[in-house]
Amino acid sequence: MPYNDPHTAAPSLWAWRDAEGLNFECSATPITCSDNERKAIECYLLWQYRLERGRSTVCNHGHFHPLYSKSKNGSTRYRGSRLSAGNIYAISGSSLPPLHENAVPLEPTWMQLSWSSKYHLHITNLQNIPTSPGVYKIFDADTSEMLYIGESESLRKRFRDHYQKVWDCLNPIFSFYELPNTTTLSYHLLEIENDLIGAYYHQTKVVPNSSLKTIIQQLPATPTKMTVNERKRRKGKSGNNKLVSYL
């Protein structure tokens, strides 16, 4: 089995071919856009696949063949292999159902999820955030601009992490959707996050830049005001021609 780098899909594709004798085809198309928009388009395409098929692709979002262990990065020298009879890989199983478009991103029923109340991204609100896994959205309370769509195995820990960042706005607001601890696997969180980003791009034609490229920075020891040029610099630059490809 190949290592997990340079491409994380390689071990999964190898396992499925080894187990099922699959043959692969590849299709690609050139597009001209920023890196962030290319990633948003990829999220949209994966969401559309989930809507059409009712499940995720077998090698995205961390899905893996149930009868194999997964290789790690080459530096570890650990290669995955077929498991002994009766053993099942822990991070394997069925997909969560795809999310269906509903309402607008800032509403509490967006994508048919029951979003929490909106909390200012301040440490005093930490007790309002559960420790369970879930997805969340962060937006600018003054402009209603979506800043971030993310997932975490511990919403409270992620809230604390985001509080310690410098955001490119003065008033970030946090809202979350909580998933049950007992049934949620890591790839379930990634599936929902992907659906949210893909649907947001579909609805608004805007990329939630912070979700796809880290533009937030560590809080300095002495807080300082950001100049207009600093704010512009943090928004990032557009990239060159990229390829959207899928197997």
C-alpha positions in Angstrom: 0.0 0.0 0.0 1.4 3.5 -0.9 2.0 6.0 1.8 -0.5 8.7 2.8 1.7 11.4 1.1 1.9 13.1 -1.3 -1.8 12.4 -1.9 -4.1 11.1 0.9 -6.4 9.3 -1.5 -3.6 6.9 -2.7 -3.9 4.4 0.2 -7.7 4.2 -0.2 -7.7 3.8 -3.9 -5.0 1.0 -3.5 -7.1 -0.8 -0.9 -10.3 -0.7 -3.0 -8.4 -2.0 -6.1 -6.7 -4.7 -4.0 -10.0 -5.8 -2.4 -12.4 -5.5 -5.3 -10.3 -5.6 -8.4 -11.5 -2.1 -9.5 -10.2 -0.3 -12.5 -10.0 3.5 -12.4 -10.7 6.2 -14.9 -9.9 9.9 -14.5 -11.6 13.0 -15.9 -10.4 16.6 -15.4 -11.2 20.2 -16.6 -9.1 23.3 -16.5 -10.5 26.3 -14.7 -9.2 29.8 -14.1 -9.9 31.0 -10.6 -8.3 31.5 -7.2 -7.2 28.5 -5.1 -10.1 29.2 -2.7 -12.7 29.2 -5.4 -11.3 26.0 -6.9 -11.7 24.3 -3.5 -15.2 25.7 -3.1 -16.1 24.2 -6.5 -14.7 20.9 -5.4 -17.0 21.0 -2.3 -19.9 21.9 -4.5 -19.3 18.9 -6.9 -18.9 16.5 -4.0 -22.1 17.8 -2.4 -23.9 17.3 -5.8 -22.6 13.8 -6.0 -23.9 13.1 -2.5 -27.3 14.5 -3.4 -27.5 12.4 -6.6 -26.2 9.1 -5.1 -27.4 9.5 -1.4 -23.8 8.8 -0.2 -20.3 10.1 -0.5 -17.6 8.9 -2.9 -15.6 6.0 -1.4 -12.3 7.8 -1.1 -13.2 11.4 0.0 -13.6 12.8 3.5 -11.4 10.2 5.1 -13.5 7.2 4.1 -11.5 3.9 3.9 -12.0 0.3 3.1 -13.3 -1.6 6.2 -10.9 -4.5 5.7 -7.6 -2.6 5.6 -5.5 -0.5 7.9 -4.4 2.8 6.4 -0.8 3.8 5.6 0.7 6.9 7.4 3.0 9.5 5.9 6.3 8.2 4.4 8.4 9.6 7.2 6.8 7.1 9.6 7.6 4.1 7.3 4.2 2.6 8.3 2.3 0.9 5.4 -1.2 -0.2 5.8 -2.3 -3.7 4.9 -5.3 -6.1 4.9 -6.6 -6.8 8.4 -6.8 -10.2 9.8 -10.1 -12.1 9.6 -12.8 -10.7 11.8 -11.3 -7.2 12.2 -12.8 -4.0 10.9 -11.0 -0.7 10.4 -12.4 1.7 13.0 -12.9 4.7 10.6 -15.1 3.0 8.1 -18.8 2.6 7.5 -21.7 4.3 5.8 -22.1 8.0 4.9 -24.4 10.4 6.6 -27.3 11.4 4.3 -26.5 14.6 2.2 -27.8 17.9 3.4 -30.6 19.5 1.3 -30.7 23.2 0.5 -33.0 25.1 2.8 -33.3 28.7 4.0 -30.3 31.1 3.8 -26.9 30.8 5.5 -27.6 33.0 8.5 -31.0 31.6 9.3 -31.3 29.0 12.2 -32.8 26.3 9.8 -30.1 26.6 7.1 -29.6 23.3 5.3 -32.4 21.8 7.5 -30.1 21.8 10.5 -31.2 23.2 13.9 -28.5 25.9 14.5 -27.8 27.2 18.0 -28.3 30.7 19.1 -25.7 33.2 18.0 -22.8 33.9 20.4 -20.2 36.7 20.2 -16.8 35.1 19.8 -15.7 36.0 23.4 -14.4 33.9 26.2 -17.4 34.8 28.4 -19.6 32.7 26.1 -17.4 29.6 26.4 -19.9 27.9 28.9 -22.6 28.1 26.3 -20.7 25.8 23.9 -20.9 22.0 24.3 -17.9 19.7 24.2 -19.6 17.4 21.8 -18.8 17.2 18.0 -20.5 19.4 15.5 -20.3 21.9 12.7 -20.3 25.7 13.1 -20.3 29.0 11.2 -18.7 32.2 12.1 -19.9 35.5 10.5 -19.5 39.2 10.8 -22.3 40.6 12.9 -22.0 44.0 11.3 -22.0 43.0 7.6 -23.5 39.5 7.8 -20.5 38.2 5.8 -19.7 34.5 6.3 -16.2 34.2 7.6 -15.8 30.5 8.4 -17.6 27.2 8.1 -15.9 24.4 10.0 -16.2 21.2 12.0 -14.7 19.9 15.2 -14.8 16.8 17.5 -15.1 19.3 20.4 -17.1 22.5 19.7 -16.0 24.1 22.9 -12.3 23.5 22.2 -12.7 24.9 18.7 -14.5 27.9 20.0 -11.6 28.6 22.4 -9.1 28.2 19.6 -11.0 30.7 17.4 -11.3 33.2 20.2 -7.5 33.3 20.4 -7.2 34.4 16.7 -7.3 37.8 15.1 -10.3 38.0 12.7 -10.6 40.4 9.8 -13.6 42.1 11.4 -14.5 43.7 14.7 -17.6 41.6 15.7 -17.4 37.9 14.8 -20.5 35.8 15.7 -20.5 32.0 16.3 -23.3 29.5 15.8 -23.2 25.7 15.8 -25.0 22.5 15.1 -24.3 19.7 17.6 -24.0 16.0 16.6 -24.3 13.0 19.0 -21.1 11.7 20.5 -22.1 8.1 20.2 -22.6 7.9 16.4 -20.4 10.5 14.9 -17.2 9.5 13.1 -14.5 11.9 11.8 -15.6 11.5 8.2 -19.2 12.4 9.1 -18.1 15.8 10.3 -16.1 16.3 7.0 -19.1 15.3 5.0 -21.4 17.8 6.6 -18.7 20.5 6.5 -18.3 19.9 2.8 -22.0 20.1 2.1 -22.2 23.4 3.9 -19.3 25.0 2.0 -20.6 23.6 -1.3 -24.1 24.8 -0.7 -23.0 28.2 0.6 -21.0 28.7 -2.6 -23.9 27.6 -4.7 -26.3 30.0 -2.9 -24.1 33.1 -2.7 -21.4 32.6 -5.4 -19.1 33.8 -2.7 -16.2 31.7 -1.1 -16.0 31.6 2.7 -12.3 32.3 2.4 -11.3 31.5 6.0 -12.8 28.0 5.6 -10.6 27.2 2.7 -7.4 29.1 3.4 -6.2 30.2 6.9 -6.2 34.0 6.9 -6.5 34.4 10.6 -3.3 34.8 12.6 -2.3 34.3 16.2 -3.3 37.0 18.6 -0.2 39.2 19.4 1.0 39.6 22.9 0.0 43.3 22.8 -3.2 43.8 20.8 -2.8 46.3 18.0 -5.2 47.9 15.5 -5.0 46.7 12.0 -4.5 49.2 9.2 -6.6 49.2 6.0 -3.6 47.8 4.1 -3.1 45.0 6.7 -6.8 44.0 6.3 -6.4 43.9 2.5 -3.2 41.8 2.8 -5.0 39.2 4.9 -7.6 38.6 2.2 -5.0 36.8 0.1 -4.3 36.8 -3.6 -5.8 35.0 -6.6 -4.0 32.0 -8.0 -3.4 30.8 -11.6 -5.1 28.1 -13.7 -5.9 25.0 -11.6 -7.5 21.7 -12.3 -10.6 20.2 -10.7 -10.1 16.5 -10.9 -11.9 13.5 -9.5 -11.6 9.7 -9.7 
